[in-house]
């Protein structure tokens, strides 16, 4: 990432965070809230219906890619499965089959 102080540098970093119950609870909440803002129920692996005003995909592909990478590094398999399902639905619907990009970089 762009801020070195927030990068995971080793397996020990991952282990330390995974063993910190308070940190892990906050991490899970942050991922759930970001997904809810996009209209995705992380736990149910489905769209939130009906979506509240302001919910929905905002075309920030890089944010979804970073979140997927983060849950992968944190060994959160269930969260990753849900995010991957969301990404497939986005690609099929909102993105009309197009890929995920950050500028000209295919994510």
C-alpha positions, -999 to +999 in steps of 0.1 A: +000+000+000+009+036-001+016+039+036+044+017+048+033+018+084+001-001+075+017-028+054+020-064+066+056-074+063+057-110+076+037-140+087+044-128+122+025-096+115-005-116+103-003-139+133-001-110+158-032-093+143-052-125+141-044-132+177-056-097+188-094-103+194-102-066+196-083-057+164-099-087+146-134-077+156-128-041+143-113-055+111-144-077+105-167-048+112-148-025+088-150-051+060-187-056+066-195-019+067-176-013+034-195-041+018-228-028+031-221+006+017-217-012-017-250-030-011-235-064-003-243-085+028-209-101+035-224-128+058-253-138+036-232-135+005-259-116-013-272-082-023-289-061+004-325-058-007-340-034-007-309-012-009-310+019+012-304+053-003-268+058-011-259+021-012-243+007-043-212+001-063-191+032-068-167+020-095-137+020-072-123-013-084-090-008-066-108-007-032-125-040-038-092-055-051-074-042-019-101-056+003-098-090-014-061-090-010-064-080+026-088-108+036-066-132+016-035-122+036-054-123+068-065-159+060-102-150+062-115-176+037-152-170+043-148-133+038-128-139+007-154-163-007-181-137-002-160-109-017-152-130-048-189-138-052-197-100-051-169-093-076-184-119-100-218-104-097-204-069-102-185-081-133-216-097-147-240-069-140-227-034-133-195-039-152-213-057-181-186-083-184-157-058-183-127-063-161-116-045-129-091-017-135-072+010-117-066+035-145-051+014-172-039-013-149-060-045-150-065-057-114 
